[in-house]
């Protein structure tokens, strides 16, 4: 195999869900594409990687310091939906049913993977609630062992806000399912049928 082709296949196969055979097909497709289109594609990838930043209010991906959702004054700022990753936010947005704002944690607590509570952007959520405008927090994180651990930790963090309504999306979404890959109808139903979470007893 050509060294140049081998390099492209190796790089493409590092992408999640892309094996060497798929990487080779992608490389051959790129080879058939006109050079200007390839230049535009690589330029946009480079611009994205170097220009993208995180929203200072919710940790969403953004071109500016504050993302479009947080900047939109028509959104319901009394409701915050907590999600694991940006892909989960996009899945909920695609339903066109939710008009609140978000908090993107950036992961879930996982000692096995070295992800501690301090690695998550829970601070942004607490800062937003402390301003006094938030009335409900919807927790929409995966139904997994790590997700349940994160949920328990969040509940302990939110104990300082007794006025706050805390709900979680309905579990029509199976245990262990990634929200990013769940169909829009199921997400819509889960959001509509969310339930309030019982607060832990004070120690």
Long-range contacts (C-beta under 8 A, 24 or more apart in sequence): 56-124, 57-101, 57-124, 57-128, 58-101, 58-102, 58-103, 58-104, 58-124, 58-128, 59-103, 59-104, 59-105, 59-106, 59-121, 59-124, 60-86, 60-89, 60-102, 60-104, 61-86, 69-93, 69-101, 69-102, 70-101, 74-99, 75-99, 75-100, 75-101, 76-100, 76-101, 77-101, 77-133, 77-134, 78-133, 78-134, 78-135, 78-136, 79-134, 79-135, 79-136, 79-137, 79-138, 80-125, 80-128, 80-129, 80-134, 80-136, 80-137, 80-138, 81-137, 81-138, 81-140, 82-125, 82-137, 82-138, 82-139, 82-140, 82-141, 82-154, 83-140, 83-141, 83-179, 84-108, 84-141, 84-142, 84-147, 84-150, 84-179, 85-180, 87-179, 87-180, 88-140, 88-141, 88-179, 88-180, 90-180, 91-179, 91-180, 91-182, 91-184, 91-187, 92-140, 92-179, 92-187, 92-191, 94-184, 95-184, 95-187, 95-188, 95-191, 97-188, 97-191, 97-192, 98-191, 100-136, 100-138, 101-128, 103-128, 105-141, 105-150, 108-141, 108-142, 108-144, 108-146, 108-147, 108-149, 108-150, 109-146, 109-149, 109-150, 109-153, 110-146, 110-149, 117-153, 120-150, 122-153, 122-154, 122-157, 125-157, 126-157, 129-158, 129-161, 129-164, 134-164, 135-163, 135-164, 135-165, 136-164, 136-165, 136-166, 136-167, 137-164, 137-165, 137-166, 137-167, 138-167, 138-168, 138-169, 138-191, 138-194, 139-166, 139-167, 139-168, 139-169, 139-197, 140-168, 140-169, 140-179, 140-190, 140-191, 141-179, 142-176, 142-177, 142-178, 142-179, 143-171, 143-173, 143-174, 143-175, 143-176, 143-177, 144-175, 144-176, 151-197, 152-200, 155-197, 155-199, 155-200, 156-200, 158-199, 159-199, 159-200, 159-202, 165-196, 166-196, 166-197, 166-199, 167-194, 167-195, 167-196, 167-197, 168-194, 168-195, 168-197, 169-193, 169-194, 170-194, 170-195
